[in-house]
Amino acid sequence: MKNIDLILYNGDILTIDENLSTANWIAVDKGSIIDIGNNDEYKKYINNAKEKIDLMGKTVLPGFYDSHVHLVQTGLNLLSVDLSDVQSIVELQERIRKATYKKPEGQLIRGIGYDDLRVSECRMPTRYELDKCAPNHPVWINRVEYHISSINSMALNSLNIPFDLEGIIRDERGLPDGRLTGKASAYIRGQILNNFSDSIRKKGVNKALDLAISKGVTTVGALEGGFVFHNRDAEFIINNNTKFPIDINLFYQTIDVDMVKGKQLNRIGGCIFLDGSFGSRNAALKEDYSDQKNNKGRLFFSQEELNEFILNAHKENLQITVHAIGDRAIEQILNSYEYALTKYKRENHRHRIEHFELPSDEHIKRAKDLELVLSMQPSYEYYWGDKGDLYDKRLGERRKKTNPFKKIVESGLIIAGGSDSDVTKIDPLLGIHTAVNHPNKEYSISPIEAIKLFTINGAYSVFEEDIKGSIEIGKWADLVVLDKNPLKVKKEEIKDINVELTLKQGYIIFKNKGDIDG
C-alpha cells in the first residue's frame, strides 16, 4: 500500500453527508479525504501514514464556515479598545484614559463594541465627555453595530466634517455635540478608515484569522468594502487572498457591477444596506418601533433603484447578497429578486439575503419560491433575544417573531450560519448553541440541523458543497476536532464545547492544550 499523509483514528466522526453517516477514522492524502470507515479498518493505513492522530474518542466535524464576517474590520477592532463590557460612560472614560497612556499625543484612539443599551446612561457619549478623558488624542467610539458613533473635539476639528451633514447631533447652542448617526457617522468612518495603512490591516487580519482558526473555522465569508466600511478593505482581501491560512470568500460590498466584473469576481454585495439596524432604530419596519412612536426606520434605496441594481448584477451572472433586517426591507429585496428572475430566468443562482431577522410567513414562502439562500446569525438571539434585551425594547411583542429558524428549515430553505463579526464574536459553536436554544422555543432547531448551518449549508451558499462542508471521500480534509459531541451533551452545554484541533487540507493549523497527540 502506498504512503499517505495522515490517518485520524479512534474518533467519533460526524460526516454531515447526505445520510448523516458516522465513522471513527479518516485517511488523508494530498489535502483530501481518501477513505473513511469504522472499527479497525484504519489499520491497513497505519504503517504507511506519515502522521497519525489518535483522537481518543474526541468528535470530528467538517471545518466550520462562518458565512458573514467583516474580516478586516474584525481585525482592526482587535487592535482597538474593547468597550463591550462597560456599564457607564464614567467607566468608558476611564478605559479611554488608560489608552492615552499607551499612545503618543495626536494618535487616534478607537473604541469598539460600545452598547448604549447596556450602560446606565442609555446613550452615546458626547464630545465633551470624551474631551475630559482624552484632550490630546482624537477619539472615535463605535456603537456595537457601527451605525452610530461619537468623536471628541480633536477628531471633530481634524476631520473637516461638513457642518450641515445629515446625522450630526447638536447641543443646545446648535453646535455638534460629537454624536453622529447615518451619513455623518458613515462619513467619519470613511475618513478614518482610509488613513489606516495596509500594514495595520495585515496585523489585524492575522489576529482575526488566528481567532477564527481557534474556533474551528476553515472558511470565512468576508463582506468587505462599501458604505459603512471602506473599499480599501475589499482591495486588501483581493491583493492578499493567496496568503491567508484559511479560505476567504469575498463579497465586495458595492453596487458597481462593472467594477466587480472588471476584477473578475463572481459575487457582489454583502452588507449593501437596504435598511439599518434595530439598535439604531433604522431597520425598516412596517409598524413603529415600540420605544419610538412615528418611527418605522428607513429604506436606503427606492424600489426602482434596487430593481435596477439586482437585475443588472443578475444578468451578469453574479451571485448577489444584500443586508435586509426589518420586515419592510425583506419585502423590498424579495420584490427585486422576483423582478429580476421574472425578467431574466437563471437556474441555480443562489442569491442570498443577509440577516432576514423579522420575516413573515409569507416572506419565507416567497424566499423559498425564489430558491434564495438565507445568511443568518443565530448568536443575535443569544445577545438580544431574551425579555428585556434589544429585540424586546425595540420590537415589543414582535421579538417573538425574530429569527424563526425552525419555520425556515421546515420550509426547505437553506440557512448559512455566520457571526456578523465583530457585531458578535466568531464562534460557530455559540451559533449552533443558540439555534438549538432559541429564546422563542418554537423556533429552535435540532443540533444536527444547527451544525449544518455552519458546515454543509455554508459550503452550499458559495457553491463549494462539492469540495467542502462534509466529510466524504474526495473532499478537502478541512476538519475540526471537539472535546465533546454536540449531539450527546445537554443542549444547554453546547456553547461550552472546546475546539481541540483545526485542520486545513490535512494540516494542523490550531492545537489546543488538550490530550490529543497530533
C-alpha positions as CSV (number, residue, x, y, z in Angstrom):
1,M,0.0,0.0,0.0
2,K,1.3,3.5,-0.9
3,N,2.2,6.0,1.7
4,I,-0.4,8.6,2.8
5,D,-0.1,11.9,4.7
6,L,-2.4,11.4,7.7
7,I,-4.6,8.9,9.5
8,L,-7.0,10.1,12.2
9,Y,-8.5,7.2,14.2
10,N,-10.4,6.2,17.3
11,G,-12.7,9.1,16.9
12,D,-16.4,10.0,17.0
13,I,-16.8,11.4,13.5
14,L,-20.0,13.2,12.2
15,T,-19.6,13.3,8.5
16,I,-22.6,15.6,7.8
17,D,-23.1,13.7,4.5
18,E,-26.5,13.2,2.9
19,N,-27.2,10.2,5.1
20,L,-25.6,11.8,8.3
21,S,-23.2,8.9,8.5
22,T,-20.8,8.4,11.3
23,A,-17.3,6.9,11.3
24,N,-14.3,6.5,13.6
25,W,-11.4,7.1,11.2
26,I,-10.3,9.2,8.3
27,A,-7.4,8.7,5.9
28,V,-6.0,11.9,4.2
29,D,-3.5,12.3,1.4
30,K,-2.5,15.4,-0.6
31,G,-5.0,17.5,1.3
32,S,-8.1,15.4,0.5
33,I,-10.0,12.6,2.2
34,I,-9.2,9.3,0.5
35,D,-11.1,6.9,2.8
36,I,-13.4,6.9,5.8
37,G,-14.5,3.9,7.9
38,N,-15.4,2.2,11.2
39,N,-13.9,-0.2,13.6
40,D,-10.3,-1.3,13.0
41,E,-10.2,-1.0,9.2
42,Y,-7.9,2.0,9.6
43,K,-5.1,-0.4,10.4
44,K,-4.4,-1.0,6.8
45,Y,-3.1,2.6,6.6
46,I,-1.4,2.9,10.0
47,N,2.0,1.8,8.9
48,N,2.0,3.9,5.8
49,A,0.8,7.2,7.3
50,K,3.4,9.9,7.7
51,E,1.3,11.3,10.6
52,K,-1.0,9.5,13.0
53,I,-3.6,11.2,15.3
54,D,-5.2,9.1,18.0
55,L,-8.4,11.1,18.5
56,M,-9.0,9.3,21.9
57,G,-12.8,9.3,21.4
58,K,-13.0,13.0,20.5
59,T,-15.6,14.3,18.0
60,V,-14.7,15.3,14.4
61,L,-16.9,17.6,12.3
62,P,-16.2,19.3,8.9
63,G,-14.3,22.5,9.3
64,F,-16.7,25.3,10.2
65,Y,-17.9,28.0,7.8
66,D,-18.6,31.5,9.1
67,S,-20.6,32.9,6.2
68,H,-20.8,36.5,7.4
69,V,-17.7,38.2,8.7
70,H,-16.4,41.7,8.2
71,L,-12.8,40.4,8.4
72,V,-10.7,43.5,8.0
73,Q,-12.9,45.4,10.5
74,T,-12.8,42.5,12.9
75,G,-9.0,42.7,12.7
76,L,-8.9,46.4,13.2
77,N,-11.3,46.0,16.1
78,L,-8.9,43.6,17.7
79,L,-6.3,46.4,17.7
80,S,-8.8,48.8,19.3
81,V,-10.1,49.5,22.8
82,D,-12.9,47.0,23.7
83,L,-15.8,48.7,25.3
84,S,-18.3,45.8,25.0
85,D,-18.5,45.3,28.8
86,V,-18.5,48.9,30.1
87,Q,-21.6,49.7,32.2
88,S,-21.4,53.5,32.3
89,I,-19.9,56.5,30.5
90,V,-17.7,57.0,33.5
91,E,-16.3,53.5,33.0
92,L,-15.8,54.3,29.3
93,Q,-13.9,57.4,30.2
94,E,-11.5,55.5,32.4
95,R,-10.8,52.9,29.8
96,I,-10.1,55.6,27.1
97,R,-7.9,57.5,29.6
98,K,-5.8,54.4,30.2
99,A,-5.5,54.0,26.4
100,T,-4.0,57.5,26.1
101,Y,-1.0,56.4,28.3
102,K,0.0,53.9,25.6
103,K,-0.2,56.2,22.5
104,P,1.6,59.3,21.5
105,E,-0.4,62.5,21.6
106,G,-2.3,63.1,18.3
107,Q,-2.6,59.4,17.5
108,L,-6.2,58.0,17.1
109,I,-7.8,56.0,19.9
110,R,-10.7,53.9,18.6
111,G,-13.2,52.3,20.9
112,I,-15.4,49.5,19.7
113,G,-18.3,47.3,20.8
114,Y,-20.0,50.1,22.9
115,D,-23.6,49.3,23.5
116,D,-25.7,52.3,24.7
117,L,-28.5,49.9,25.8
118,R,-26.2,48.3,28.4
119,V,-24.8,51.4,30.1
120,S,-26.6,53.3,32.9
121,E,-27.0,56.5,30.8
122,C,-28.6,54.6,27.8
123,R,-26.9,56.9,25.3
124,M,-23.7,57.5,23.3
125,P,-21.0,59.8,24.9
126,T,-20.7,63.4,23.8
127,R,-17.5,65.0,22.7
128,Y,-17.4,67.0,25.9
129,E,-17.3,63.7,27.9
130,L,-14.6,62.3,25.6
131,D,-12.6,65.5,25.9
132,K,-12.3,65.0,29.6
133,C,-10.5,61.7,29.3
134,A,-8.6,62.3,26.1
135,P,-8.0,66.0,25.3
136,N,-4.8,65.4,23.3
137,H,-5.8,62.4,21.2
138,P,-8.5,62.1,18.5
139,V,-11.1,59.6,19.8
140,W,-13.7,57.7,17.8
141,I,-16.2,55.5,19.6
142,N,-18.3,52.9,17.5
143,R,-21.6,51.6,18.6
144,V,-21.7,47.8,18.5
145,E,-23.3,47.6,15.1
146,Y,-21.5,50.6,13.6
147,H,-24.4,52.8,12.6
148,I,-23.9,55.4,15.3
149,S,-20.6,56.8,16.6
150,S,-19.1,59.5,18.8
151,I,-16.0,61.6,18.4
152,N,-14.2,64.1,20.6
153,S,-13.3,67.7,19.8
154,M,-9.8,66.9,18.4
155,A,-11.3,64.4,16.0
156,L,-14.1,66.8,15.1
157,N,-11.7,69.6,14.3
158,S,-9.2,67.4,12.3
159,L,-11.7,65.6,10.1
160,N,-13.3,68.5,8.3
161,I,-16.9,67.3,8.6
162,P,-19.3,69.4,6.6
163,F,-21.3,71.4,9.1
164,D,-24.6,70.7,7.5
165,L,-24.1,67.0,7.0
166,E,-27.2,64.9,7.8
167,G,-26.8,62.9,11.1
168,I,-24.9,65.4,13.2
169,I,-26.5,65.7,16.6
170,R,-26.2,69.2,18.1
171,D,-26.2,70.7,21.6
172,E,-28.5,73.4,22.9
173,R,-26.2,76.0,21.2
174,G,-26.6,74.4,17.8
175,L,-23.0,73.1,17.8
176,P,-22.1,69.4,17.0
177,D,-22.0,67.5,20.3
178,G,-19.8,64.7,18.9
179,R,-22.6,62.1,18.4
180,L,-23.1,61.0,14.8
181,T,-25.7,58.9,13.0
182,G,-26.4,57.9,9.4
183,K,-24.5,59.8,6.8
184,A,-22.4,61.7,9.3
185,S,-21.3,58.5,11.0
186,A,-20.5,56.9,7.7
187,Y,-18.5,60.0,6.5
188,I,-16.3,59.8,9.6
189,R,-15.8,56.1,9.1
190,G,-14.7,56.7,5.5
191,Q,-12.3,59.4,6.5
192,I,-10.7,57.5,9.3
193,L,-10.5,54.0,7.7
194,N,-8.9,55.5,4.6
195,N,-6.0,56.5,6.8
196,F,-5.3,53.0,8.1
197,S,-2.3,51.5,6.3
198,D,-2.4,48.1,4.7
199,S,0.3,47.0,7.2
200,I,-2.2,47.8,10.0
201,R,-4.8,45.9,8.1
202,K,-2.5,42.9,7.8
203,K,-1.7,42.9,11.5
204,G,-5.4,43.0,12.4
205,V,-6.5,40.4,9.9
206,N,-3.8,38.0,11.1
207,K,-5.2,38.3,14.6
208,A,-8.7,37.8,13.4
209,L,-7.8,34.7,11.4
210,D,-5.9,33.3,14.5
211,L,-9.2,33.8,16.4
212,A,-11.3,32.2,13.7
213,I,-9.0,29.2,13.4
214,S,-9.1,28.7,17.2
215,K,-12.8,28.4,16.9
216,G,-12.6,25.7,14.2
217,V,-13.3,27.9,11.2
218,T,-11.7,26.9,7.9
219,T,-13.7,29.1,5.5
220,V,-14.8,32.7,6.0
221,G,-17.3,34.7,4.0
222,A,-15.7,38.1,4.0
223,L,-18.1,41.0,3.4
224,E,-15.8,43.9,2.7
225,G,-15.8,47.5,1.4
226,G,-18.8,49.8,0.9
227,F,-20.8,52.4,2.7
228,V,-20.1,51.6,6.4
229,F,-16.6,50.1,5.9
230,H,-14.1,51.1,3.2
231,N,-13.2,49.8,-0.3
232,R,-9.6,49.5,0.8
233,D,-10.7,46.6,3.0
234,A,-12.0,44.7,-0.1
235,E,-8.9,45.6,-2.1
236,F,-6.7,44.3,0.7
237,I,-8.5,40.9,0.6
238,I,-8.2,40.7,-3.2
239,N,-4.5,41.5,-3.1
240,N,-3.6,39.1,-0.3
241,N,-6.1,36.2,-0.8
242,T,-3.5,33.6,-1.6
243,K,-1.6,34.4,1.6
244,F,-4.2,33.5,4.2
245,P,-4.1,30.2,6.1
246,I,-7.8,29.5,5.5
247,D,-10.2,30.2,2.6
248,I,-11.7,33.6,2.2
249,N,-14.7,34.1,0.0
250,L,-15.1,37.8,-0.8
251,F,-18.4,39.6,-1.3
252,Y,-17.4,43.1,-2.5
253,Q,-19.9,45.5,-0.9
254,T,-20.7,47.7,-3.8
255,I,-23.4,48.2,-6.4
256,D,-20.9,48.9,-9.1
257,V,-21.4,45.8,-11.3
258,D,-18.9,46.9,-13.9
259,M,-16.1,47.2,-11.3
260,V,-16.8,43.8,-9.8
261,K,-16.8,42.2,-13.3
262,G,-13.6,44.0,-14.1
263,K,-11.9,42.5,-11.1
264,Q,-13.1,39.0,-12.3
265,L,-15.1,38.4,-9.1
266,N,-18.2,36.3,-9.2
267,R,-20.0,37.7,-6.1
268,I,-21.4,41.2,-5.3
269,G,-23.0,42.7,-2.3
270,G,-22.9,41.7,1.3
271,C,-23.9,44.5,3.6
272,I,-25.4,46.6,0.9
273,F,-27.7,48.2,3.3
274,L,-31.4,48.2,2.3
275,D,-32.1,49.3,5.9
276,G,-30.2,49.9,9.1
277,S,-30.3,48.1,12.4
278,F,-32.7,47.6,15.3
279,G,-30.1,49.1,17.7
280,S,-30.1,52.4,15.8
281,R,-33.9,52.2,15.2
282,N,-33.3,52.5,11.4
283,A,-34.1,48.9,10.3
284,A,-37.1,49.3,8.1
285,L,-40.4,48.2,9.8
286,K,-44.0,48.1,8.7
287,E,-45.0,49.3,12.2
288,D,-43.5,51.8,14.6
289,Y,-40.7,50.9,16.9
290,S,-42.1,50.0,20.3
291,D,-39.9,52.5,22.0
292,Q,-40.2,55.3,19.5
293,K,-43.5,56.2,18.0
294,N,-43.8,57.6,14.5
295,N,-40.5,55.9,13.6
296,K,-40.6,52.9,11.2
297,G,-36.9,53.1,10.3
298,R,-35.9,53.7,6.7
299,L,-35.1,52.2,3.4
300,F,-31.9,53.4,1.8
301,F,-32.9,52.5,-1.8
302,S,-36.1,53.1,-3.7
303,Q,-37.7,50.0,-5.2
304,E,-36.7,51.2,-8.7
305,E,-33.1,51.8,-7.7
306,L,-32.8,48.4,-6.1
307,N,-34.6,46.6,-9.0
308,E,-32.1,48.2,-11.4
309,F,-29.0,47.0,-9.4
310,I,-30.4,43.5,-8.8
311,L,-31.4,42.9,-12.4
312,N,-28.0,44.2,-13.7
313,A,-26.0,42.0,-11.4
314,H,-28.3,39.0,-12.0
315,K,-27.9,39.3,-15.8
316,E,-24.1,39.5,-15.4
317,N,-24.3,36.1,-13.7
318,L,-23.1,37.3,-10.4
319,Q,-24.2,35.9,-7.1
320,I,-25.9,38.7,-5.1
321,T,-26.5,39.3,-1.5
322,V,-27.8,42.3,0.4
323,H,-28.5,43.3,4.0
324,A,-32.2,43.3,5.0
325,I,-33.2,43.2,8.7
326,G,-36.7,44.6,9.1
327,D,-39.8,43.2,7.5
328,R,-40.2,46.2,5.1
329,A,-36.6,45.7,3.8
330,I,-37.1,42.0,3.5
331,E,-40.2,42.7,1.4
332,Q,-38.2,45.1,-0.8
333,I,-35.5,42.7,-1.7
334,L,-37.9,39.9,-2.3
335,N,-39.7,42.2,-4.8
336,S,-36.4,42.9,-6.5
337,Y,-35.4,39.3,-6.8
338,E,-38.8,38.4,-8.2
339,Y,-38.4,41.3,-10.7
340,A,-35.0,40.1,-11.8
341,L,-35.9,36.4,-12.1
342,T,-39.1,37.2,-14.0
343,K,-37.2,39.4,-16.5
344,Y,-34.3,37.0,-16.8
345,K,-34.6,33.3,-16.0
346,R,-31.5,31.8,-14.4
347,E,-31.1,28.4,-12.7
348,N,-29.1,27.8,-9.6
349,H,-28.3,31.5,-8.9
350,R,-28.1,31.1,-5.1
351,H,-28.8,34.7,-4.4
352,R,-28.8,35.5,-0.7
353,I,-30.3,37.7,1.9
354,E,-28.1,38.7,4.9
355,H,-29.8,38.8,8.3
356,F,-33.5,38.2,7.5
357,E,-34.3,38.9,11.1
358,L,-38.0,39.8,11.1
359,P,-39.7,37.8,8.2
360,S,-43.3,37.0,7.9
361,D,-44.6,33.5,6.9
362,E,-45.3,35.0,3.5
363,H,-41.7,36.2,3.2
364,I,-40.4,32.7,4.0
365,K,-42.7,31.2,1.3
366,R,-41.6,33.8,-1.3
367,A,-37.9,33.3,-0.5
368,K,-38.4,29.5,-0.9
369,D,-40.2,30.0,-4.2
370,L,-37.3,32.2,-5.4
371,E,-34.7,29.5,-4.3
372,L,-32.8,32.0,-2.2
373,V,-30.2,31.2,0.4
374,L,-30.5,33.0,3.8
375,S,-27.4,34.0,5.6
376,M,-28.4,34.4,9.3
377,Q,-26.6,35.0,12.6
378,P,-28.0,32.8,15.4
379,S,-25.9,34.5,18.1
380,Y,-28.0,37.6,17.8
381,E,-30.6,35.7,19.8
382,Y,-28.1,34.9,22.4
383,Y,-27.3,38.5,23.0
384,W,-30.5,40.3,22.1
385,G,-33.4,37.8,22.2
386,D,-34.4,37.5,25.8
387,K,-37.0,39.5,27.7
388,G,-35.6,43.0,28.4
389,D,-32.9,42.7,25.6
390,L,-32.6,44.7,22.4
391,Y,-35.4,42.9,20.4
392,D,-37.8,43.3,23.3
393,K,-37.0,47.0,23.8
394,R,-37.2,47.9,20.1
395,L,-39.9,45.5,18.9
396,G,-42.1,44.6,21.9
397,E,-44.2,41.6,21.1
398,R,-42.6,41.3,17.7
399,R,-39.5,39.9,19.4
400,K,-41.4,36.6,19.4
401,K,-41.1,36.6,15.6
402,T,-37.3,37.2,15.2
403,N,-35.0,34.7,13.5
404,P,-37.6,31.8,13.2
405,F,-35.1,29.1,12.3
406,K,-37.4,26.2,12.7
407,K,-40.0,27.7,10.3
408,I,-37.3,28.4,7.8
409,V,-35.7,25.0,7.9
410,E,-39.1,23.3,7.7
411,S,-39.9,25.3,4.6
412,G,-36.9,23.8,2.9
413,L,-34.8,26.9,2.7
414,I,-31.1,26.7,3.2
415,I,-29.7,28.8,6.1
416,A,-25.9,29.6,6.1
417,G,-24.8,30.4,9.6
418,G,-22.5,33.3,10.5
419,S,-21.4,35.7,13.2
420,D,-21.5,39.2,11.6
421,S,-18.2,39.6,13.4
422,D,-17.4,41.9,15.0
423,V,-21.0,42.6,15.9
424,T,-20.9,39.2,17.6
425,K,-17.8,37.2,18.0
426,I,-16.6,34.5,15.6
427,D,-17.8,31.4,17.4
428,P,-19.7,28.7,15.4
429,L,-20.3,26.6,18.5
430,L,-22.1,29.6,20.1
431,G,-24.2,30.0,16.9
432,I,-25.0,26.3,17.0
433,H,-25.9,26.5,20.7
434,T,-28.2,29.5,20.1
435,A,-30.0,27.9,17.1
436,V,-30.7,24.9,19.4
437,N,-31.6,27.1,22.4
438,H,-33.6,29.9,20.7
439,P,-35.3,32.2,23.4
440,N,-38.5,31.5,21.5
441,K,-38.5,27.7,21.9
442,E,-40.8,27.1,18.9
443,Y,-38.0,28.4,16.6
444,S,-35.3,26.1,18.0
445,I,-33.8,23.5,15.6
446,S,-32.1,20.2,16.3
447,P,-28.4,20.1,17.0
448,I,-27.7,18.3,13.7
449,E,-29.6,21.0,11.7
450,A,-27.7,23.6,13.6
451,I,-24.4,22.0,12.8
452,K,-25.4,22.0,9.1
453,L,-25.8,25.8,9.2
454,F,-22.0,26.1,9.8
455,T,-20.8,23.3,7.6
456,I,-22.6,22.0,4.5
457,N,-25.0,24.9,4.3
458,G,-22.2,27.3,4.4
459,A,-20.5,25.5,1.6
460,Y,-23.7,25.4,-0.4
461,S,-24.2,29.1,0.0
462,V,-21.0,29.8,-2.0
463,F,-21.1,26.8,-4.5
464,E,-18.5,24.8,-2.6
465,E,-20.5,21.8,-1.4
466,D,-18.7,19.5,-3.9
467,I,-15.3,20.1,-2.2
468,K,-16.1,21.1,1.4
469,G,-18.8,21.2,4.1
470,S,-18.9,17.4,4.8
471,I,-16.5,14.6,5.5
472,E,-16.6,12.5,2.3
473,I,-14.1,10.8,0.1
474,G,-12.7,13.3,-2.4
475,K,-13.5,16.4,-0.4
476,W,-10.8,18.5,1.2
477,A,-9.7,17.5,4.7
478,D,-10.9,20.6,6.4
479,L,-11.7,19.3,9.9
480,V,-12.4,20.5,13.4
481,V,-11.9,18.2,16.4
482,L,-14.1,18.9,19.5
483,D,-13.7,17.7,23.1
484,K,-17.4,16.7,23.2
485,N,-20.1,15.7,20.8
486,P,-22.8,18.4,20.2
487,L,-25.3,15.6,19.7
488,K,-24.6,13.9,23.0
489,V,-24.1,16.7,25.5
490,K,-27.0,18.5,27.2
491,K,-28.3,21.1,24.7
492,E,-27.6,23.9,27.2
493,E,-23.9,22.9,27.2
494,I,-23.2,23.1,23.5
495,K,-21.6,26.6,23.9
496,D,-19.1,25.2,26.4
497,I,-17.6,22.6,24.0
498,N,-13.9,23.2,23.2
499,V,-12.1,23.1,19.9
500,E,-9.1,20.7,20.2
501,L,-7.7,20.8,16.7
502,T,-8.4,22.6,13.5
503,L,-7.1,21.1,10.2
504,K,-6.9,22.8,6.8
505,Q,-6.5,20.3,4.0
506,G,-5.0,17.8,6.4
507,Y,-2.5,20.2,8.1
508,I,-3.0,21.1,11.8
509,I,-3.3,24.9,12.0
510,F,-4.6,25.0,15.6
511,K,-3.9,22.8,18.6
512,N,-5.4,23.4,22.0
513,K,-3.7,22.3,25.1
514,G,-5.6,19.0,25.2
515,D,-4.5,15.4,25.4
516,I,-4.7,14.6,21.6
517,D,-1.2,13.7,20.3
518,G,-1.0,15.3,16.9
